[in-house]
Amino acid sequence: MAPVINNTQEQQFEVESNGLKATLTYRFYKRDIALMHTSVPEGLSGMGIATMLAKEAFAYAKATKKPVMVYCPFVAGFVKKHPEYEAQLDPEYYTAKR
């Protein structure tokens, strides 16, 4: 599997495989990084790519000391399954229903 790339110009984490691209888009807001939307083409679904993207986004946020805002439903579900990432969330903006 190809590595996750942080495409800073497009503000998205990407994985390309077999001519297809999966993405997790983000935006910066004040001191935070907002994780907006995950998109995985059908040809790449079921391979754990969305999870790879989410893990890379949280690793980037940790490395840059940015609290995380979650708007993406997939990422919200990811955090529920992996509560070790909750400490990185900005509690003021965490929008996932608990």
Secondary structure by P-SEA (a helix, b strand, c coil): cccccccccccccccccccbbbbbbbbbcccbbbbccccccccccccaaaaaaaaaaaaaaaaabbbbbbccaaaaaaaaaccccccccccccccccc
